[in-house]
Structures are given as structure tokens and as C-alpha cells.
Amino acid sequence: MTSDETFYTLKAKGVTCRTDMGLYSSSSSSNILRFASVYGAPQQVKAIFSVIATFNEVILLKDDSQVRLARSYNSSLRFRGFSIGYGKQHGIIWDEKTGEDCIIWTSRDERLKALYNALSKRKVPFDKAWLPKLELLLGRGGFLSLLQGWGGIGGYECSWDDDAICDKIVKVLTNKVKRQALEKAAA
């Protein structure tokens, strides 16, 4: 559970469950569910998963607003349920690709650490001191897209293209070197 103990509601086809955290990617046509933590009776939790697994929408009721969430047609969904006693269950629903093409953090302090861990697995040379600027560069270059979420969880959807990322870094570095040389020549 999240530290602020805030719960929202997921509704679908007459079934209602509580949710404390989740992530989705937002596009112009739909909101694609990437991860959700769901609580309720075992039948309710499994029903919410079944609704999503069969490409139907669920509605997230959050802060006086409604967000429609659906499954991507090219995704593989996974579910894991845990009994928490007294006829209640905690279920985790996630898109299998989330681990491959997403960076996820549970607090703002973990964001750069998660980015560092993700980049460390790539064939992209970088210095840890570059991370804040590299995050901006990758975001502006379309390599990182901010995921929407609730419950204190955040993340980026990543478009990994190591060669293009390296080209972008080199371009920025060579422009910086050229600027420094021009400033030195002008001085």
C-alpha cells in the first residue's frame, strides 16, 4: 500500500474494486493500462482482471474525475492474486511489456536512480552527473514519455534506440564543445 493510504475506485460491468496505485500511458485515442494494484473480494478482483483481459474498459474514479482504461491489443497481461484474510484479496495486474519498456519509481527521490539503472543496461555511454540533463534530453527527443498514474507511483514509457540516443548525446556534446571554442576565441 502507498504511504498516504489513499484509495481510488475501479469500476467495470457492475463490479467495483478499490485501487491504491497504478500506471497508464495516455494517447490521443485511449489510455492503456500498464499496471494496477487492486483490492476486494477474490471474485471482484478476478472479475476486474477478466474485464481488462477481454479488451473491455474499466473506469478509474479519481479526484472527481473519470479515466477510461483499456488493454493494448498487442500486449500480454499478467495477474497475481494474494489472499489478505477475511475474504479479501490483493491483485496485481500488469502488462508484460512494462518491465521491458518502462522505468518505474515509487517516490520522486527514486526517479533518477531508476533512470540510472535502466540506462546502465543499455549500450549508451553516460556519466551519472549527466542524469538530470540526460532525462530532459531523452524526454525532448521522444525517447521517454511520462506515464500517468495514481497512488504515488510514476514512470516513463521508453522508446529504446541506443544508436539514436548516442547520436543525440554526441550532438549535444559537440555543440557544447563548439560553443566553448567560440567563446574562448571571442575572449
Phi, psi and omega in degrees: 000156180283163184288333182272359176055028179272130178242144175243181184240137170249129181233143176197127174047046177083000179254137180233134175227162175265149178221139180253342177199156178183167180223146174210151175264136185251124176236179183293331184264326182200170175250118184263120179290129178252327183200141174209141174251122190234141180234144176164193174294151182308320180294322180293314181298315179293326179294318178299315177299317181298319179299313181292318182297332180266023174065026174263160181274148167245155181248127175265120176263112188219122175047056179059024176226162178239135177237124178272127182239140180221171177266145174287145181287343180250031182244160173246118181270146178234154179219141175220125180249146180227128176287133178240018174088162178052038177072024180245153180223147172249124179241142176247126178242130179212153174277130183302329181286348182302320179291334183274318189238026177225149171247126184236142175221156181250356173211155182301328180293334182274351187303307182291328176295318178295320177296317178300314180298320180292316181290331179296336180272356182260169177266049182242116178284133178202164177251142182302329180293341180279348191310311180300317179287325178294323176299315177296316181299314180292326177293314179292331180279357179083011179275336178235129175238128182293129175275145175273152180196181177215157176082024176082009178255144179219171179182172175238140167269131189249140171249089185283119171219090188305318181296316180293323178294316178299317178301319180295316179296315180298318179300316179294316181294317180292324176296321178295317179295318178297317179299316180296321179293320178294319178294322181291321179291325181285338183280000000 
